[in-house]
Amino acid sequence: MSAAFAEREVARRGLEERVEIVTGGTHPADEVHPVVVDAMAEIEIDVSDRTPREVSTEELEACDVVATMGCSTLELDADSVEIRDWALPDPHGAEREEVREIRGTVEAAVVALFDELFGEPSDSEPAADGQFEEA
């Protein structure tokens, strides 16, 4: 969910040449949970073709900001990486309404992060370059 929302923010803000989104997990699931696919489809974001993948420490240490979802024991040696732990519940096995709530929380966190890093969407000049990683 966070990668899809981040991709949307990149497109909305015209940051395609400035921001790279890398997504993956330290312990990825075998598939995007069907209830997540359904919840994202409700807001016209298609994640049905995505496959979770493992992300390497090297990839994470090359990022400016890494957002974890709360289930990670992530430790990085790179002092330049800012880690944000959003402490979200795992949607696996959750009821549809709980997944909708998680979706709303993820969307708000992603938008707030982009606002913080690049300014409000109406700003004419974004504030910084960077990579955003969801682990």
N, CA, C and O atoms as CSV, one atom per row, in Angstrom:
chain,resi,resn,atom,element,x,y,z
A,1,MET,N,N,0.819,-1.189,0.000
A,1,MET,CA,C,0.000,0.000,0.000
A,1,MET,C,C,0.864,1.255,0.000
A,1,MET,O,O,0.602,2.194,-0.752
A,2,SER,N,N,1.891,1.272,0.840
A,2,SER,CA,C,2.689,2.499,0.945
A,2,SER,C,C,3.414,2.812,-0.361
A,2,SER,O,O,3.513,3.978,-0.745
A,3,ALA,N,N,3.918,1.795,-1.044
A,3,ALA,CA,C,4.591,2.052,-2.314
A,3,ALA,C,C,3.620,2.611,-3.341
A,3,ALA,O,O,3.966,3.528,-4.087
A,4,ALA,N,N,2.403,2.068,-3.389
A,4,ALA,CA,C,1.402,2.565,-4.337
A,4,ALA,C,C,1.039,4.018,-4.031
A,4,ALA,O,O,0.917,4.833,-4.945
A,5,PHE,N,N,0.870,4.339,-2.757
A,5,PHE,CA,C,0.572,5.732,-2.396
A,5,PHE,C,C,1.769,6.644,-2.681
A,5,PHE,O,O,1.592,7.781,-3.119
A,6,ALA,N,N,2.969,6.154,-2.437
A,6,ALA,CA,C,4.164,6.955,-2.726
A,6,ALA,C,C,4.284,7.205,-4.227
A,6,ALA,O,O,4.607,8.317,-4.646
A,7,GLU,N,N,4.028,6.186,-5.033
A,7,GLU,CA,C,4.066,6.364,-6.483
A,7,GLU,C,C,3.039,7.406,-6.926
A,7,GLU,O,O,3.307,8.219,-7.810
A,8,ARG,N,N,1.870,7.371,-6.306
A,8,ARG,CA,C,0.835,8.350,-6.630
A,8,ARG,C,C,1.297,9.759,-6.276
A,8,ARG,O,O,1.080,10.696,-7.045
A,9,GLU,N,N,1.937,9.915,-5.109
A,9,GLU,CA,C,2.425,11.240,-4.702
A,9,GLU,C,C,3.521,11.735,-5.635
A,9,GLU,O,O,3.560,12.918,-5.972
A,10,VAL,N,N,4.402,10.849,-6.051
A,10,VAL,CA,C,5.458,11.235,-6.997
A,10,VAL,C,C,4.827,11.785,-8.270
A,10,VAL,O,O,5.244,12.829,-8.770
A,11,ALA,N,N,3.829,11.090,-8.792
A,11,ALA,CA,C,3.170,11.536,-10.023
A,11,ALA,C,C,2.402,12.838,-9.793
A,11,ALA,O,O,2.483,13.749,-10.617
A,12,ARG,N,N,1.665,12.942,-8.696
A,12,ARG,CA,C,0.881,14.156,-8.400
A,12,ARG,C,C,1.758,15.386,-8.281
A,12,ARG,O,O,1.370,16.483,-8.682
A,13,ARG,N,N,2.940,15.194,-7.728
A,13,ARG,CA,C,3.823,16.325,-7.443
A,13,ARG,C,C,4.875,16.553,-8.521
A,13,ARG,O,O,5.690,17.468,-8.411
A,14,GLY,N,N,4.860,15.729,-9.558
A,14,GLY,CA,C,5.819,15.886,-10.643
A,14,GLY,C,C,7.250,15.597,-10.218
A,14,GLY,O,O,8.177,16.270,-10.667
A,15,LEU,N,N,7.436,14.618,-9.367
A,15,LEU,CA,C,8.766,14.307,-8.825
A,15,LEU,C,C,9.432,13.108,-9.504
A,15,LEU,O,O,10.384,12.543,-8.966
A,16,GLU,N,N,8.944,12.723,-10.669
A,16,GLU,CA,C,9.452,11.520,-11.334
A,16,GLU,C,C,10.959,11.558,-11.569
A,16,GLU,O,O,11.617,10.519,-11.527
A,17,GLU,N,N,11.502,12.727,-11.814
A,17,GLU,CA,C,12.941,12.846,-12.079
A,17,GLU,C,C,13.753,13.006,-10.792
A,17,GLU,O,O,14.984,13.015,-10.833
A,18,ARG,N,N,13.074,13.132,-9.660
A,18,ARG,CA,C,13.782,13.436,-8.413
A,18,ARG,C,C,13.674,12.358,-7.342
A,18,ARG,O,O,14.511,12.300,-6.441
A,19,VAL,N,N,12.661,11.508,-7.425
A,19,VAL,CA,C,12.411,10.528,-6.369
A,19,VAL,C,C,12.349,9.133,-6.969
A,19,VAL,O,O,11.672,8.896,-7.970
A,20,GLU,N,N,13.059,8.232,-6.347
A,20,GLU,CA,C,12.984,6.816,-6.710
A,20,GLU,C,C,12.327,6.075,-5.549
A,20,GLU,O,O,12.722,6.228,-4.393
A,21,ILE,N,N,11.333,5.283,-5.872
A,21,ILE,CA,C,10.652,4.476,-4.861
A,21,ILE,C,C,11.181,3.054,-4.984
A,21,ILE,O,O,11.130,2.449,-6.055
A,22,VAL,N,N,11.681,2.540,-3.894
A,22,VAL,CA,C,12.136,1.152,-3.825
A,22,VAL,C,C,11.256,0.485,-2.785
A,22,VAL,O,O,11.084,1.011,-1.686
A,23,THR,N,N,10.708,-0.652,-3.118
A,23,THR,CA,C,9.836,-1.318,-2.163
A,23,THR,C,C,10.259,-2.764,-1.978
A,23,THR,O,O,10.758,-3.409,-2.900
A,24,GLY,N,N,10.054,-3.243,-0.802
A,24,GLY,CA,C,10.379,-4.624,-0.482
A,24,GLY,C,C,10.272,-4.824,1.004
A,24,GLY,O,O,10.034,-3.881,1.759
A,25,GLY,N,N,10.446,-6.026,1.407
A,25,GLY,CA,C,10.345,-6.339,2.817
A,25,GLY,C,C,11.542,-7.124,3.298
A,25,GLY,O,O,12.235,-7.772,2.515
A,26,THR,N,N,11.777,-7.059,4.595
A,26,THR,CA,C,12.847,-7.875,5.174
A,26,THR,C,C,12.402,-9.326,5.282
A,26,THR,O,O,13.231,-10.236,5.273
A,27,HIS,N,N,11.094,-9.541,5.384
A,27,HIS,CA,C,10.495,-10.882,5.404
A,27,HIS,C,C,9.196,-10.816,4.583
A,27,HIS,O,O,8.102,-10.846,5.147
A,28,PRO,N,N,9.324,-10.725,3.247
A,28,PRO,CA,C,8.132,-10.490,2.430
A,28,PRO,C,C,7.179,-11.684,2.397
A,28,PRO,O,O,7.587,-12.838,2.527
A,29,ALA,N,N,5.908,-11.371,2.221
A,29,ALA,CA,C,4.884,-12.392,2.035
A,29,ALA,C,C,5.049,-12.996,0.643
A,29,ALA,O,O,5.799,-12.478,-0.184
A,30,ASP,N,N,4.354,-14.075,0.399
A,30,ASP,CA,C,4.405,-14.717,-0.916
A,30,ASP,C,C,3.579,-13.963,-1.954
A,30,ASP,O,O,3.840,-14.062,-3.153
A,31,GLU,N,N,2.585,-13.213,-1.490
A,31,GLU,CA,C,1.709,-12.472,-2.402
A,31,GLU,C,C,1.166,-11.255,-1.670
A,31,GLU,O,O,1.198,-11.184,-0.442
A,32,VAL,N,N,0.669,-10.304,-2.443
A,32,VAL,CA,C,-0.063,-9.193,-1.837
A,32,VAL,C,C,-1.374,-9.807,-1.355
A,32,VAL,O,O,-2.074,-10.472,-2.119
A,33,HIS,N,N,-1.696,-9.586,-0.107
A,33,HIS,CA,C,-2.891,-10.190,0.470
A,33,HIS,C,C,-4.124,-9.782,-0.339
A,33,HIS,O,O,-4.297,-8.600,-0.634
A,34,PRO,N,N,-4.972,-10.729,-0.699
A,34,PRO,CA,C,-6.159,-10.408,-1.505
A,34,PRO,C,C,-7.033,-9.312,-0.904
A,34,PRO,O,O,-7.601,-8.511,-1.647
A,35,VAL,N,N,-7.154,-9.257,0.410
A,35,VAL,CA,C,-7.966,-8.212,1.025
A,35,VAL,C,C,-7.332,-6.833,0.807
A,35,VAL,O,O,-8.043,-5.831,0.729
A,36,VAL,N,N,-6.008,-6.778,0.708
A,36,VAL,CA,C,-5.320,-5.516,0.396
A,36,VAL,C,C,-5.574,-5.139,-1.064
A,36,VAL,O,O,-5.852,-3.979,-1.369
A,37,VAL,N,N,-5.480,-6.112,-1.957
A,37,VAL,CA,C,-5.772,-5.856,-3.372
A,37,VAL,C,C,-7.180,-5.279,-3.501
A,37,VAL,O,O,-7.393,-4.299,-4.215
A,38,ASP,N,N,-8.139,-5.891,-2.805
A,38,ASP,CA,C,-9.526,-5.420,-2.861
A,38,ASP,C,C,-9.669,-4.011,-2.282
A,38,ASP,O,O,-10.339,-3.161,-2.868
A,39,ALA,N,N,-9.039,-3.769,-1.134
A,39,ALA,CA,C,-9.143,-2.458,-0.490
A,39,ALA,C,C,-8.539,-1.363,-1.364
A,39,ALA,O,O,-9.082,-0.260,-1.432
A,40,MET,N,N,-7.447,-1.647,-2.020
A,40,MET,CA,C,-6.832,-0.645,-2.894
A,40,MET,C,C,-7.672,-0.448,-4.160
A,40,MET,O,O,-7.771,0.668,-4.670
A,41,ALA,N,N,-8.272,-1.522,-4.662
A,41,ALA,CA,C,-9.136,-1.410,-5.843
A,41,ALA,C,C,-10.339,-0.522,-5.553
A,41,ALA,O,O,-10.842,0.152,-6.451
A,42,GLU,N,N,-10.803,-0.516,-4.305
A,42,GLU,CA,C,-11.929,0.344,-3.926
A,42,GLU,C,C,-11.630,1.819,-4.172
A,42,GLU,O,O,-12.545,2.608,-4.404
A,43,ILE,N,N,-10.355,2.193,-4.124
A,43,ILE,CA,C,-9.982,3.594,-4.370
A,43,ILE,C,C,-9.233,3.734,-5.702
A,43,ILE,O,O,-8.480,4.682,-5.922
A,44,GLU,N,N,-9.468,2.760,-6.572
A,44,GLU,CA,C,-8.969,2.773,-7.949
A,44,GLU,C,C,-7.447,2.747,-8.051
A,44,GLU,O,O,-6.862,3.390,-8.923
A,45,ILE,N,N,-6.812,1.997,-7.151
A,45,ILE,CA,C,-5.375,1.736,-7.248
A,45,ILE,C,C,-5.219,0.228,-7.395
A,45,ILE,O,O,-5.627,-0.536,-6.520
A,46,ASP,N,N,-4.627,-0.190,-8.504
A,46,ASP,CA,C,-4.483,-1.607,-8.816
A,46,ASP,C,C,-3.118,-2.110,-8.355
A,46,ASP,O,O,-2.085,-1.699,-8.883
A,47,VAL,N,N,-3.122,-2.996,-7.373
A,47,VAL,CA,C,-1.879,-3.619,-6.910
A,47,VAL,C,C,-1.915,-5.129,-7.156
A,47,VAL,O,O,-1.105,-5.871,-6.600
A,48,SER,N,N,-2.853,-5.578,-7.987
A,48,SER,CA,C,-3.047,-7.011,-8.208
A,48,SER,C,C,-1.876,-7.679,-8.918
A,48,SER,O,O,-1.687,-8.890,-8.798
A,49,ASP,N,N,-1.092,-6.903,-9.652
A,49,ASP,CA,C,0.025,-7.485,-10.399
A,49,ASP,C,C,1.352,-7.408,-9.651
A,49,ASP,O,O,2.395,-7.758,-10.203
A,50,ARG,N,N,1.323,-6.961,-8.424
A,50,ARG,CA,C,2.559,-6.801,-7.649
A,50,ARG,C,C,2.922,-8.089,-6.936
A,50,ARG,O,O,2.060,-8.867,-6.527
A,51,THR,N,N,4.229,-8.291,-6.799
A,51,THR,CA,C,4.742,-9.444,-6.081
A,51,THR,C,C,5.703,-8.944,-5.015
A,51,THR,O,O,6.685,-8.274,-5.334
A,52,PRO,N,N,5.432,-9.261,-3.745
A,52,PRO,CA,C,6.367,-8.844,-2.693
A,52,PRO,C,C,7.763,-9.406,-2.953
A,52,PRO,O,O,7.914,-10.518,-3.459
A,53,ARG,N,N,8.763,-8.631,-2.604
A,53,ARG,CA,C,10.140,-9.077,-2.793
A,53,ARG,C,C,10.956,-8.703,-1.570
A,53,ARG,O,O,10.583,-7.826,-0.790
A,54,GLU,N,N,12.058,-9.380,-1.426
A,54,GLU,CA,C,12.970,-9.057,-0.328
A,54,GLU,C,C,13.817,-7.863,-0.729
A,54,GLU,O,O,14.216,-7.732,-1.886
A,55,VAL,N,N,14.085,-7.009,0.219
A,55,VAL,CA,C,14.931,-5.847,-0.022
A,55,VAL,C,C,16.247,-6.070,0.717
A,55,VAL,O,O,16.261,-6.569,1.842
A,56,SER,N,N,17.335,-5.701,0.083
A,56,SER,CA,C,18.650,-5.941,0.682
A,56,SER,C,C,19.074,-4.781,1.583
A,56,SER,O,O,18.593,-3.657,1.442
A,57,THR,N,N,19.961,-5.069,2.487
A,57,THR,CA,C,20.526,-4.036,3.347
A,57,THR,C,C,21.209,-2.965,2.507
A,57,THR,O,O,21.116,-1.780,2.827
A,58,GLU,N,N,21.890,-3.361,1.443
A,58,GLU,CA,C,22.563,-2.401,0.572
A,58,GLU,C,C,21.559,-1.441,-0.063
A,58,GLU,O,O,21.807,-0.238,-0.140
A,59,GLU,N,N,20.425,-1.979,-0.517
A,59,GLU,CA,C,19.391,-1.107,-1.094
A,59,GLU,C,C,18.880,-0.121,-0.050
A,59,GLU,O,O,18.710,1.064,-0.336
A,60,LEU,N,N,18.638,-0.611,1.149
A,60,LEU,CA,C,18.119,0.244,2.216
A,60,LEU,C,C,19.123,1.318,2.603
A,60,LEU,O,O,18.748,2.469,2.828
A,61,GLU,N,N,20.382,0.954,2.679
A,61,GLU,CA,C,21.403,1.924,3.085
A,61,GLU,C,C,21.667,2.975,2.017
A,61,GLU,O,O,22.293,3.996,2.301
A,62,ALA,N,N,21.202,2.745,0.801
A,62,ALA,CA,C,21.342,3.736,-0.271
A,62,ALA,C,C,20.184,4.739,-0.274
A,62,ALA,O,O,20.200,5.705,-1.036
A,63,CYS,N,N,19.198,4.513,0.563
A,63,CYS,CA,C,18.017,5.383,0.611
A,63,CYS,C,C,18.234,6.550,1.560
A,63,CYS,O,O,19.074,6.502,2.458
A,64,ASP,N,N,17.465,7.582,1.339
A,64,ASP,CA,C,17.452,8.724,2.252
A,64,ASP,C,C,16.469,8.491,3.396
A,64,ASP,O,O,16.750,8.819,4.549
A,65,VAL,N,N,15.310,7.917,3.060
A,65,VAL,CA,C,14.264,7.652,4.045
A,65,VAL,C,C,13.776,6.229,3.847
A,65,VAL,O,O,13.508,5.805,2.723
A,66,VAL,N,N,13.662,5.493,4.943
A,66,VAL,CA,C,13.112,4.141,4.923
A,66,VAL,C,C,11.925,4.125,5.877
A,66,VAL,O,O,12.054,4.467,7.053
A,67,ALA,N,N,10.773,3.726,5.359
A,67,ALA,CA,C,9.576,3.601,6.198
A,67,ALA,C,C,9.337,2.126,6.458
A,67,ALA,O,O,9.204,1.335,5.524
A,68,THR,N,N,9.284,1.762,7.721
A,68,THR,CA,C,8.959,0.384,8.076
A,68,THR,C,C,7.521,0.359,8.566
A,68,THR,O,O,6.979,1.367,9.020
A,69,MET,N,N,6.924,-0.803,8.463
A,69,MET,CA,C,5.512,-0.927,8.775
A,69,MET,C,C,5.254,-1.397,10.207
A,69,MET,O,O,4.105,-1.623,10.586
A,70,GLY,N,N,6.301,-1.545,10.990
A,70,GLY,CA,C,6.107,-1.872,12.395
A,70,GLY,C,C,6.479,-3.277,12.781
A,70,GLY,O,O,6.510,-3.606,13.967
A,71,CYS,N,N,6.763,-4.115,11.804
A,71,CYS,CA,C,7.095,-5.495,12.132
A,71,CYS,C,C,8.573,-5.778,11.868
A,71,CYS,O,O,9.000,-6.932,11.904
A,72,SER,N,N,9.330,-4.760,11.610
A,72,SER,CA,C,10.724,-4.935,11.240
A,72,SER,C,C,11.644,-4.778,12.446
A,72,SER,O,O,11.364,-4.021,13.376
A,73,THR,N,N,12.735,-5.509,12.402
A,73,THR,CA,C,13.807,-5.333,13.382
A,73,THR,C,C,15.003,-4.742,12.652
A,73,THR,O,O,16.151,-5.108,12.907
A,74,LEU,N,N,14.720,-3.840,11.756
A,74,LEU,CA,C,15.700,-3.250,10.864
A,74,LEU,C,C,16.785,-2.496,11.614
A,74,LEU,O,O,16.507,-1.656,12.469
A,75,GLU,N,N,18.021,-2.814,11.275
A,75,GLU,CA,C,19.175,-2.072,11.784
A,75,GLU,C,C,20.093,-1.794,10.615
A,75,GLU,O,O,20.529,-2.711,9.920
A,76,LEU,N,N,20.384,-0.519,10.403
A,76,LEU,CA,C,21.243,-0.122,9.298
A,76,LEU,C,C,22.481,0.572,9.836
A,76,LEU,O,O,22.432,1.264,10.853
A,77,ASP,N,N,23.598,0.377,9.133
A,77,ASP,CA,C,24.843,1.021,9.525
A,77,ASP,C,C,24.967,2.438,8.975
A,77,ASP,O,O,25.732,3.243,9.506
A,78,ALA,N,N,24.229,2.746,7.928
A,78,ALA,CA,C,24.338,4.052,7.285
A,78,ALA,C,C,23.677,5.119,8.149
A,78,ALA,O,O,22.471,5.078,8.392
A,79,ASP,N,N,24.483,6.075,8.610
A,79,ASP,CA,C,23.951,7.162,9.442
A,79,ASP,C,C,23.081,8.129,8.654
A,79,ASP,O,O,22.297,8.878,9.237
A,80,SER,N,N,23.215,8.117,7.336
A,80,SER,CA,C,22.479,9.064,6.507
A,80,SER,C,C,21.047,8.625,6.215
A,80,SER,O,O,20.283,9.386,5.621
A,81,VAL,N,N,20.670,7.422,6.618
A,81,VAL,CA,C,19.325,6.920,6.357
A,81,VAL,C,C,18.413,7.278,7.526
A,81,VAL,O,O,18.708,6.965,8.680
A,82,GLU,N,N,17.316,7.931,7.212
A,82,GLU,CA,C,16.317,8.255,8.225
A,82,GLU,C,C,15.266,7.148,8.217
A,82,GLU,O,O,14.652,6.884,7.184
A,83,ILE,N,N,15.055,6.502,9.359
A,83,ILE,CA,C,14.094,5.406,9.452
A,83,ILE,C,C,12.835,5.904,10.139
A,83,ILE,O,O,12.884,6.488,11.221
A,84,ARG,N,N,11.720,5.663,9.493
A,84,ARG,CA,C,10.411,5.994,10.051
A,84,ARG,C,C,9.675,4.679,10.279
A,84,ARG,O,O,9.438,3.936,9.326
A,85,ASP,N,N,9.316,4.385,11.494
A,85,ASP,CA,C,8.543,3.184,11.784
A,85,ASP,C,C,7.100,3.601,12.000
A,85,ASP,O,O,6.787,4.298,12.965
A,86,TRP,N,N,6.224,3.177,11.105
A,86,TRP,CA,C,4.832,3.579,11.164
A,86,TRP,C,C,3.977,2.658,12.019
A,86,TRP,O,O,2.783,2.913,12.182
A,87,ALA,N,N,4.549,1.598,12.567
A,87,ALA,CA,C,3.882,0.719,13.533
A,87,ALA,C,C,2.451,0.369,13.134
A,87,ALA,O,O,1.504,0.650,13.869
A,88,LEU,N,N,2.308,-0.241,11.978
A,88,LEU,CA,C,0.997,-0.620,11.463
A,88,LEU,C,C,0.718,-2.095,11.715
A,88,LEU,O,O,1.640,-2.911,11.708
A,89,PRO,N,N,-0.527,-2.437,11.933
A,89,PRO,CA,C,-0.860,-3.858,12.046
A,89,PRO,C,C,-0.748,-4.535,10.684
A,89,PRO,O,O,-0.939,-3.889,9.653
A,90,ASP,N,N,-0.446,-5.807,10.672
A,90,ASP,CA,C,-0.362,-6.590,9.444
A,90,ASP,C,C,-1.784,-6.845,8.943
A,90,ASP,O,O,-2.619,-7.346,9.696
A,91,PRO,N,N,-2.069,-6.508,7.689
A,91,PRO,CA,C,-3.422,-6.720,7.178
A,91,PRO,C,C,-3.763,-8.190,6.914
A,91,PRO,O,O,-4.925,-8.527,6.689
A,92,HIS,N,N,-2.752,-9.063,6.942
A,92,HIS,CA,C,-3.004,-10.484,6.683
A,92,HIS,C,C,-3.995,-11.031,7.710
A,92,HIS,O,O,-3.755,-10.960,8.915
A,93,GLY,N,N,-5.085,-11.566,7.231
A,93,GLY,CA,C,-6.093,-12.144,8.105
A,93,GLY,C,C,-7.055,-11.134,8.705
A,93,GLY,O,O,-7.968,-11.511,9.439
A,94,ALA,N,N,-6.864,-9.860,8.405
A,94,ALA,CA,C,-7.734,-8.822,8.967
A,94,ALA,C,C,-9.047,-8.759,8.188
A,94,ALA,O,O,-9.119,-9.141,7.020
A,95,GLU,N,N,-10.060,-8.275,8.855
A,95,GLU,CA,C,-11.352,-8.048,8.210
A,95,GLU,C,C,-11.248,-6.840,7.284
A,95,GLU,O,O,-10.383,-5.981,7.455
A,96,ARG,N,N,-12.138,-6.790,6.310
A,96,ARG,CA,C,-12.120,-5.727,5.294
A,96,ARG,C,C,-12.112,-4.327,5.921
A,96,ARG,O,O,-11.360,-3.461,5.474
A,97,GLU,N,N,-12.930,-4.098,6.939
A,97,GLU,CA,C,-13.005,-2.763,7.544
A,97,GLU,C,C,-11.676,-2.377,8.202
A,97,GLU,O,O,-11.260,-1.222,8.121
A,98,GLU,N,N,-11.013,-3.332,8.848
A,98,GLU,CA,C,-9.710,-3.043,9.463
A,98,GLU,C,C,-8.673,-2.717,8.394
A,98,GLU,O,O,-7.837,-1.834,8.585
A,99,VAL,N,N,-8.727,-3.434,7.260
A,99,VAL,CA,C,-7.795,-3.151,6.170
A,99,VAL,C,C,-8.061,-1.764,5.597
A,99,VAL,O,O,-7.122,-1.062,5.222
A,100,ARG,N,N,-9.304,-1.367,5.526
A,100,ARG,CA,C,-9.627,-0.001,5.076
A,100,ARG,C,C,-9.023,1.034,6.024
A,100,ARG,O,O,-8.496,2.056,5.585
A,101,GLU,N,N,-9.105,0.763,7.323
A,101,GLU,CA,C,-8.505,1.677,8.307
A,101,GLU,C,C,-6.994,1.726,8.144
A,101,GLU,O,O,-6.401,2.804,8.186
A,102,ILE,N,N,-6.369,0.574,7.961
A,102,ILE,CA,C,-4.914,0.525,7.734
A,102,ILE,C,C,-4.579,1.314,6.474
A,102,ILE,O,O,-3.629,2.096,6.461
A,103,ARG,N,N,-5.360,1.110,5.413
A,103,ARG,CA,C,-5.145,1.829,4.148
A,103,ARG,C,C,-5.179,3.340,4.379
A,103,ARG,O,O,-4.320,4.063,3.874
A,104,GLY,N,N,-6.156,3.815,5.132
A,104,GLY,CA,C,-6.261,5.244,5.418
A,104,GLY,C,C,-5.072,5.759,6.211
A,104,GLY,O,O,-4.582,6.860,5.962
A,105,THR,N,N,-4.614,4.967,7.157
A,105,THR,CA,C,-3.444,5.353,7.961
A,105,THR,C,C,-2.190,5.407,7.097
A,105,THR,O,O,-1.390,6.335,7.216
A,106,VAL,N,N,-2.019,4.414,6.228
A,106,VAL,CA,C,-0.860,4.390,5.332
A,106,VAL,C,C,-0.897,5.576,4.386
A,106,VAL,O,O,0.115,6.250,4.194
A,107,GLU,N,N,-2.043,5.834,3.799
A,107,GLU,CA,C,-2.164,6.964,2.874
A,107,GLU,C,C,-1.808,8.276,3.571
A,107,GLU,O,O,-1.051,9.083,3.030
A,108,ALA,N,N,-2.348,8.488,4.765
A,108,ALA,CA,C,-2.062,9.717,5.502
A,108,ALA,C,C,-0.582,9.834,5.840
A,108,ALA,O,O,-0.013,10.922,5.755
A,109,ALA,N,N,0.049,8.729,6.223
A,109,ALA,CA,C,1.476,8.759,6.569
A,109,ALA,C,C,2.329,9.083,5.340
A,109,ALA,O,O,3.284,9.855,5.429
A,110,VAL,N,N,1.987,8.501,4.214
A,110,VAL,CA,C,2.748,8.761,2.981
A,110,VAL,C,C,2.588,10.216,2.558
A,110,VAL,O,O,3.578,10.877,2.242
A,111,VAL,N,N,1.377,10.720,2.546
A,111,VAL,CA,C,1.143,12.115,2.154
A,111,VAL,C,C,1.882,13.053,3.113
A,111,VAL,O,O,2.520,14.011,2.676
A,112,ALA,N,N,1.798,12.780,4.411
A,112,ALA,CA,C,2.484,13.627,5.398
A,112,ALA,C,C,3.996,13.601,5.186
A,112,ALA,O,O,4.657,14.631,5.313
A,113,LEU,N,N,4.544,12.435,4.865
A,113,LEU,CA,C,5.985,12.341,4.614
A,113,LEU,C,C,6.367,13.163,3.388
A,113,LEU,O,O,7.353,13.898,3.417
A,114,PHE,N,N,5.600,13.044,2.324
A,114,PHE,CA,C,5.890,13.836,1.127
A,114,PHE,C,C,5.726,15.327,1.399
A,114,PHE,O,O,6.523,16.133,0.919
A,115,ASP,N,N,4.694,15.706,2.170
A,115,ASP,CA,C,4.526,17.117,2.534
A,115,ASP,C,C,5.753,17.612,3.301
A,115,ASP,O,O,6.261,18.704,3.042
A,116,GLU,N,N,6.217,16.802,4.240
A,116,GLU,CA,C,7.385,17.183,5.043
A,116,GLU,C,C,8.642,17.318,4.191
A,116,GLU,O,O,9.386,18.290,4.323
A,117,LEU,N,N,8.874,16.349,3.325
A,117,LEU,CA,C,10.105,16.343,2.533
A,117,LEU,C,C,10.082,17.303,1.355
A,117,LEU,O,O,11.116,17.861,0.986
A,118,PHE,N,N,8.895,17.502,0.754
A,118,PHE,CA,C,8.824,18.248,-0.499
A,118,PHE,C,C,7.895,19.448,-0.448
A,118,PHE,O,O,7.749,20.159,-1.442
A,119,GLY,N,N,7.275,19.680,0.679
A,119,GLY,CA,C,6.329,20.779,0.787
A,119,GLY,C,C,4.945,20.352,0.357
A,119,GLY,O,O,4.756,19.268,-0.195
A,120,GLU,N,N,3.985,21.212,0.615
A,120,GLU,CA,C,2.600,20.935,0.217
A,120,GLU,C,C,2.537,20.783,-1.299
A,120,GLU,O,O,3.332,21.403,-2.006
A,121,PRO,N,N,1.623,19.985,-1.809
A,121,PRO,CA,C,1.527,19.776,-3.261
A,121,PRO,C,C,1.359,21.059,-4.056
A,121,PRO,O,O,1.736,21.105,-5.227
A,122,SER,N,N,0.803,22.105,-3.452
A,122,SER,CA,C,0.619,23.355,-4.177
A,122,SER,C,C,1.888,24.195,-4.238
A,122,SER,O,O,1.948,25.174,-4.982
A,123,ASP,N,N,2.911,23.817,-3.456
A,123,ASP,CA,C,4.181,24.554,-3.501
A,123,ASP,C,C,4.775,24.435,-4.897
A,123,ASP,O,O,4.667,23.389,-5.537
A,124,SER,N,N,5.400,25.506,-5.364
A,124,SER,CA,C,5.971,25.475,-6.708
A,124,SER,C,C,7.315,24.766,-6.758
A,124,SER,O,O,7.671,24.223,-7.804
A,125,GLU,N,N,8.068,24.749,-5.676
A,125,GLU,CA,C,9.374,24.097,-5.657
A,125,GLU,C,C,9.462,23.087,-4.527
A,125,GLU,O,O,9.424,23.472,-3.359
A,126,PRO,N,N,9.578,21.792,-4.849
A,126,PRO,CA,C,9.798,20.803,-3.802
A,126,PRO,C,C,11.102,21.086,-3.059
A,126,PRO,O,O,12.018,21.702,-3.605
A,127,ALA,N,N,11.175,20.630,-1.815
A,127,ALA,CA,C,12.277,21.005,-0.940
A,127,ALA,C,C,13.530,20.145,-1.075
A,127,ALA,O,O,14.619,20.622,-0.757
A,128,ALA,N,N,13.423,18.908,-1.531
A,128,ALA,CA,C,14.593,18.041,-1.493
A,128,ALA,C,C,14.471,16.908,-2.497
A,128,ALA,O,O,13.377,16.587,-2.960
A,129,ASP,N,N,15.602,16.309,-2.827
A,129,ASP,CA,C,15.625,15.084,-3.621
A,129,ASP,C,C,15.717,13.919,-2.670
A,129,ASP,O,O,16.063,14.096,-1.502
A,130,GLY,N,N,15.412,12.723,-3.153
A,130,GLY,CA,C,15.600,11.589,-2.274
A,130,GLY,C,C,14.968,10.323,-2.764
A,130,GLY,O,O,14.263,10.281,-3.772
A,131,GLN,N,N,15.251,9.287,-2.005
A,131,GLN,CA,C,14.657,7.981,-2.247
A,131,GLN,C,C,13.773,7.662,-1.067
A,131,GLN,O,O,14.093,7.997,0.074
A,132,PHE,N,N,12.683,7.028,-1.340
A,132,PHE,CA,C,11.756,6.588,-0.312
A,132,PHE,C,C,11.699,5.083,-0.384
A,132,PHE,O,O,11.507,4.521,-1.462
A,133,GLU,N,N,11.857,4.436,0.714
A,133,GLU,CA,C,11.838,2.978,0.742
A,133,GLU,C,C,10.819,2.502,1.745
A,133,GLU,O,O,10.731,3.032,2.853
A,134,GLU,N,N,10.064,1.525,1.370
A,134,GLU,CA,C,9.122,0.875,2.274
A,134,GLU,C,C,9.672,-0.510,2.547
A,134,GLU,O,O,9.862,-1.303,1.625
A,135,ALA,N,N,9.928,-0.801,3.806
A,135,ALA,CA,C,10.464,-2.130,4.150
A,135,ALA,C,C,9.513,-2.842,5.056
A,135,ALA,O,O,9.776,-3.974,5.461
